[in-house]
Amino acid sequence: MKKVKRLLAVLFVFTMLLSMTACGTKESEKEDSTSSNSADSDFKVGVIHIGDPADGAGYSYTHDQGIVAMQQELGLSDEQIIRKNNVADSDAAATRAAIEECIEEGCKLIFGTSWGYMDTMEELANEYPDVMFSHGTGYKSNGTNFNNYFGRIYQARYLTGIAAGLKTKTNKVGYVAAMGSENSEVTGGLDAFAMGVESVNPDAKVYVKVTNSWYDPTLEQQAAEALLDLGCDVLGQHCDTTAPQLAAQNRGVWGCGYNSDMTKDAPEAHLTAAVWNWGVYYTMTTKAVMEGNWNCENYFGGMADGLVDISPLSDNCAEGTQEAIDEVKAKIVDGSFQVFEGELQDNQGNIVCKDGEVLDDATITGGINWYYRNVVVQ
């Protein structure tokens, strides 16, 4: 009997020890989880927009949709996203003030979405080494806390050029460009669009009108109307508002939008648009910074990554457009077709890419300062 009692006593003590150990483990896990959640809840992201996402379309809207997607994916609260809207990228003082406000509000990661923020962000990255800076559309970086990000939107522009080339009846396609040939981002995209037009319509010309502004609805409308007056019956664009698409609709012709699907804005005119899925980059980068393992490498994603695409073709497109685009898109995604490959000639007769060569990323992002052979500058 004594042996039984001793055995029961030993079992009781053993059970208590197990219980205490398990309890201690759970408490430890709970503390770790609480600590982690607290750290996550303190993390803030700043976003500098050149326009107002509330416009419901265009450049800033599309970037902000990516921020919203990131926020939902990572479970961040509204208080953890600090937005500064309508910050002119031509105003270095305003840019600095907006970014420093984000830092004062506790942001540890700041996205600057427009080209002109680049130099100011570079300066601030040196001044605030504990804050991570990620600049959209530029080319500068420091490898520690300042990188640049963009995407191969030229791939999507090539496809929208196919839609435009198949639709035009006058063989005059217009293009409203925010900047001139000094800006590789704009010029490379225009050239890709023009190549897409030529691939299905060798007789067509692409007429470009420059606004010298990323965001100006009035200038964009004026440029669009000037192109329409030339006889252009399809308008492409690299500018931030829907003004060119609305101008096309008002004249009873067609257009290819940019940044977001503009069919809802100009349903009688819109063919398709080169669009972004910025959530791919914003989610990846924010998660890495939060976890402390961001490598600060520059990012240049494309169709294969899901970062860029075209919006669904509207019923305004010419017959056969879907098939033509699908064929080329599949080759872009699998890597068997490169937009800037083989012998390419500019509109001055110069060979800018030799047969058998492919332009590298550095050239595409910073060295395309020429117009393709079917481009006419107005």
DORO-603719 format. One record per residue (C-alpha): x, y, z. Coordinates in steps of 0.5 Angstrom, whole numbers, plus 500, padded with zeros to 3 digits. Example, Ala and Ser with C-alpha at 12.3 -4.5 7.8 and 13.67 -1.06 7.14 Angstrom:
<recs>
+-----+-----+-----+
:   u :   v :   w :
+-----+-----+-----+
: 525 : 491 : 516 :
: 527 : 498 : 514 :
+-----+-----+-----+
</recs>
This chain:
<recs>
+-----+-----+-----+
:   u :   v :   w :
+-----+-----+-----+
: 500 : 500 : 500 :
: 506 : 505 : 502 :
: 509 : 503 : 495 :
: 502 : 505 : 492 :
: 502 : 512 : 496 :
: 509 : 513 : 494 :
: 508 : 512 : 487 :
: 502 : 516 : 487 :
: 506 : 522 : 490 :
: 511 : 521 : 485 :
: 506 : 522 : 479 :
: 503 : 528 : 482 :
: 509 : 532 : 483 :
: 511 : 530 : 476 :
: 505 : 532 : 473 :
: 505 : 539 : 477 :
: 512 : 540 : 474 :
: 510 : 538 : 467 :
: 504 : 543 : 468 :
: 508 : 549 : 471 :
: 513 : 548 : 465 :
: 508 : 548 : 460 :
: 505 : 554 : 463 :
: 511 : 557 : 463 :
: 512 : 556 : 456 :
: 505 : 559 : 454 :
: 507 : 565 : 458 :
: 513 : 566 : 455 :
: 510 : 565 : 448 :
: 505 : 570 : 450 :
: 510 : 575 : 452 :
: 514 : 574 : 445 :
: 508 : 575 : 441 :
: 505 : 581 : 445 :
: 512 : 584 : 444 :
: 512 : 582 : 437 :
: 505 : 585 : 436 :
: 507 : 592 : 440 :
: 513 : 592 : 435 :
: 509 : 592 : 429 :
: 504 : 597 : 432 :
: 509 : 602 : 433 :
: 512 : 601 : 426 :
: 509 : 607 : 421 :
: 510 : 608 : 413 :
: 510 : 614 : 410 :
: 508 : 616 : 403 :
: 509 : 622 : 399 :
: 504 : 623 : 393 :
: 505 : 628 : 387 :
: 498 : 628 : 387 :
: 491 : 626 : 391 :
: 489 : 619 : 391 :
: 482 : 621 : 392 :
: 482 : 623 : 384 :
: 480 : 616 : 383 :
: 485 : 614 : 377 :
: 492 : 616 : 375 :
: 498 : 616 : 378 :
: 498 : 617 : 385 :
: 491 : 613 : 386 :
: 495 : 607 : 383 :
: 501 : 608 : 388 :
: 496 : 609 : 393 :
: 492 : 602 : 391 :
: 498 : 599 : 392 :
: 499 : 602 : 399 :
: 492 : 599 : 401 :
: 494 : 592 : 399 :
: 500 : 592 : 403 :
: 497 : 595 : 409 :
: 491 : 589 : 408 :
: 496 : 584 : 407 :
: 501 : 586 : 413 :
: 495 : 588 : 418 :
: 497 : 595 : 419 :
: 492 : 600 : 422 :
: 490 : 606 : 418 :
: 494 : 610 : 424 :
: 501 : 607 : 421 :
: 500 : 609 : 414 :
: 502 : 617 : 414 :
: 500 : 620 : 407 :
: 503 : 627 : 404 :
: 499 : 628 : 398 :
: 500 : 634 : 393 :
: 507 : 635 : 394 :
: 510 : 638 : 388 :
: 516 : 634 : 386 :
: 519 : 640 : 383 :
: 519 : 644 : 390 :
: 525 : 641 : 394 :
: 523 : 645 : 400 :
: 516 : 642 : 400 :
: 519 : 635 : 399 :
: 524 : 636 : 405 :
: 518 : 638 : 409 :
: 513 : 633 : 408 :
: 519 : 627 : 409 :
: 521 : 630 : 415 :
: 514 : 631 : 418 :
: 513 : 623 : 416 :
: 520 : 622 : 420 :
: 517 : 626 : 426 :
: 511 : 622 : 426 :
: 515 : 616 : 427 :
: 516 : 613 : 420 :
: 521 : 608 : 419 :
: 520 : 607 : 412 :
: 518 : 612 : 407 :
: 516 : 611 : 400 :
: 517 : 617 : 395 :
: 513 : 616 : 389 :
: 515 : 621 : 384 :
: 522 : 622 : 380 :
: 523 : 629 : 383 :
: 524 : 627 : 390 :
: 530 : 623 : 388 :
: 535 : 628 : 390 :
: 532 : 630 : 397 :
: 531 : 623 : 399 :
: 538 : 622 : 398 :
: 540 : 628 : 402 :
: 535 : 626 : 408 :
: 537 : 618 : 407 :
: 544 : 621 : 409 :
: 542 : 625 : 415 :
: 537 : 620 : 418 :
: 541 : 613 : 417 :
: 536 : 609 : 422 :
: 530 : 611 : 417 :
: 529 : 607 : 410 :
: 528 : 611 : 404 :
: 525 : 608 : 397 :
: 524 : 612 : 391 :
: 520 : 611 : 386 :
: 522 : 612 : 378 :
: 529 : 614 : 379 :
: 536 : 611 : 379 :
: 540 : 614 : 385 :
: 541 : 609 : 391 :
: 546 : 608 : 397 :
: 546 : 601 : 398 :
: 544 : 602 : 406 :
: 538 : 606 : 407 :
: 536 : 609 : 400 :
: 534 : 605 : 394 :
: 530 : 606 : 388 :
: 524 : 602 : 385 :
: 520 : 602 : 378 :
: 518 : 597 : 373 :
: 518 : 595 : 366 :
: 512 : 599 : 364 :
: 515 : 599 : 357 :
: 513 : 592 : 356 :
: 505 : 594 : 358 :
: 506 : 600 : 353 :
: 508 : 596 : 347 :
: 502 : 592 : 348 :
: 498 : 598 : 348 :
: 501 : 600 : 342 :
: 499 : 594 : 339 :
: 492 : 596 : 340 :
: 493 : 603 : 338 :
: 496 : 601 : 331 :
: 490 : 596 : 330 :
: 485 : 601 : 331 :
: 487 : 607 : 328 :
: 484 : 609 : 321 :
: 488 : 615 : 320 :
: 495 : 612 : 321 :
: 496 : 618 : 326 :
: 497 : 616 : 333 :
: 498 : 621 : 338 :
: 502 : 621 : 345 :
: 501 : 626 : 351 :
: 508 : 626 : 354 :
: 510 : 629 : 361 :
: 517 : 630 : 359 :
: 521 : 630 : 353 :
: 527 : 626 : 351 :
: 531 : 628 : 357 :
: 527 : 623 : 361 :
: 529 : 616 : 360 :
: 523 : 613 : 363 :
: 518 : 617 : 359 :
: 522 : 617 : 352 :
: 523 : 609 : 353 :
: 516 : 608 : 354 :
: 514 : 612 : 348 :
: 519 : 608 : 344 :
: 516 : 602 : 346 :
: 509 : 604 : 345 :
: 511 : 606 : 338 :
: 514 : 600 : 337 :
: 508 : 596 : 338 :
: 504 : 601 : 334 :
: 509 : 599 : 328 :
: 509 : 592 : 329 :
: 502 : 591 : 327 :
: 501 : 598 : 323 :
: 508 : 600 : 319 :
: 505 : 606 : 316 :
: 503 : 609 : 322 :
: 506 : 615 : 325 :
: 506 : 617 : 333 :
: 506 : 624 : 334 :
: 508 : 626 : 341 :
: 506 : 633 : 345 :
: 510 : 634 : 351 :
: 507 : 638 : 357 :
: 513 : 638 : 361 :
: 509 : 637 : 367 :
: 507 : 630 : 371 :
: 500 : 632 : 373 :
: 497 : 638 : 370 :
: 490 : 636 : 367 :
: 489 : 643 : 363 :
: 496 : 642 : 360 :
: 494 : 635 : 358 :
: 488 : 637 : 355 :
: 491 : 642 : 351 :
: 496 : 637 : 349 :
: 491 : 632 : 347 :
: 487 : 637 : 343 :
: 493 : 639 : 339 :
: 494 : 632 : 337 :
: 487 : 631 : 335 :
: 487 : 637 : 331 :
: 493 : 634 : 327 :
: 488 : 628 : 325 :
: 490 : 623 : 331 :
: 485 : 618 : 332 :
: 488 : 614 : 338 :
: 491 : 618 : 344 :
: 496 : 614 : 348 :
: 499 : 618 : 354 :
: 505 : 618 : 360 :
: 501 : 623 : 364 :
: 498 : 623 : 371 :
: 490 : 624 : 369 :
: 485 : 622 : 365 :
: 484 : 628 : 361 :
: 487 : 625 : 354 :
: 482 : 620 : 355 :
: 476 : 625 : 356 :
: 479 : 629 : 350 :
: 479 : 623 : 345 :
: 472 : 621 : 348 :
: 469 : 628 : 346 :
: 472 : 628 : 339 :
: 469 : 621 : 338 :
: 476 : 617 : 337 :
: 480 : 613 : 342 :
: 485 : 612 : 347 :
: 490 : 608 : 351 :
: 490 : 610 : 358 :
: 496 : 610 : 363 :
: 497 : 607 : 371 :
: 490 : 605 : 372 :
: 484 : 602 : 368 :
: 481 : 609 : 365 :
: 475 : 605 : 361 :
: 470 : 608 : 367 :
: 472 : 615 : 366 :
: 472 : 614 : 358 :
: 468 : 608 : 356 :
: 466 : 610 : 349 :
: 474 : 612 : 347 :
: 478 : 607 : 352 :
: 481 : 601 : 349 :
: 486 : 599 : 354 :
: 491 : 602 : 359 :
: 498 : 600 : 361 :
: 497 : 599 : 369 :
: 501 : 598 : 375 :
: 500 : 593 : 381 :
: 504 : 597 : 386 :
: 502 : 592 : 392 :
: 507 : 587 : 389 :
: 513 : 592 : 391 :
: 510 : 595 : 397 :
: 508 : 589 : 401 :
: 515 : 586 : 399 :
: 519 : 592 : 402 :
: 515 : 593 : 408 :
: 515 : 586 : 410 :
: 522 : 586 : 409 :
: 524 : 593 : 413 :
: 519 : 590 : 419 :
: 523 : 584 : 420 :
: 529 : 587 : 419 :
: 532 : 584 : 413 :
: 531 : 589 : 407 :
: 537 : 588 : 403 :
: 536 : 595 : 400 :
: 537 : 593 : 393 :
: 534 : 597 : 387 :
: 528 : 594 : 384 :
: 526 : 593 : 377 :
: 520 : 588 : 376 :
: 516 : 587 : 370 :
: 510 : 583 : 367 :
: 513 : 576 : 370 :
: 513 : 579 : 377 :
: 506 : 581 : 376 :
: 508 : 589 : 377 :
: 506 : 591 : 371 :
: 500 : 589 : 366 :
: 495 : 592 : 361 :
: 487 : 593 : 363 :
: 482 : 588 : 360 :
: 481 : 590 : 353 :
: 474 : 594 : 352 :
: 469 : 593 : 346 :
: 472 : 599 : 343 :
: 478 : 595 : 340 :
: 479 : 593 : 333 :
: 477 : 585 : 331 :
: 483 : 581 : 333 :
: 487 : 585 : 338 :
: 486 : 580 : 344 :
: 489 : 575 : 340 :
: 495 : 579 : 337 :
: 496 : 582 : 344 :
: 496 : 575 : 348 :
: 501 : 572 : 343 :
: 506 : 577 : 345 :
: 504 : 578 : 352 :
: 506 : 570 : 353 :
: 513 : 571 : 350 :
: 514 : 577 : 354 :
: 512 : 573 : 360 :
: 517 : 567 : 358 :
: 522 : 572 : 356 :
: 523 : 570 : 349 :
: 521 : 577 : 347 :
: 525 : 583 : 349 :
: 522 : 590 : 347 :
: 529 : 593 : 346 :
: 532 : 588 : 342 :
: 535 : 587 : 335 :
: 537 : 593 : 331 :
: 533 : 599 : 333 :
: 533 : 606 : 329 :
: 531 : 613 : 332 :
: 528 : 618 : 328 :
: 534 : 621 : 326 :
: 537 : 615 : 322 :
: 542 : 613 : 328 :
: 542 : 606 : 330 :
: 541 : 606 : 337 :
: 541 : 598 : 338 :
: 545 : 593 : 334 :
: 543 : 587 : 331 :
: 543 : 581 : 336 :
: 544 : 586 : 342 :
: 539 : 587 : 348 :
: 539 : 594 : 351 :
: 541 : 593 : 359 :
: 537 : 595 : 364 :
: 541 : 601 : 366 :
: 540 : 604 : 359 :
: 533 : 603 : 359 :
: 532 : 607 : 366 :
: 537 : 612 : 364 :
: 540 : 612 : 357 :
: 534 : 612 : 352 :
: 534 : 619 : 350 :
: 532 : 618 : 343 :
: 525 : 617 : 339 :
: 524 : 611 : 335 :
: 524 : 612 : 328 :
: 516 : 612 : 327 :
: 516 : 618 : 332 :
: 514 : 625 : 330 :
: 515 : 631 : 335 :
: 510 : 636 : 335 :
+-----+-----+-----+
</recs>
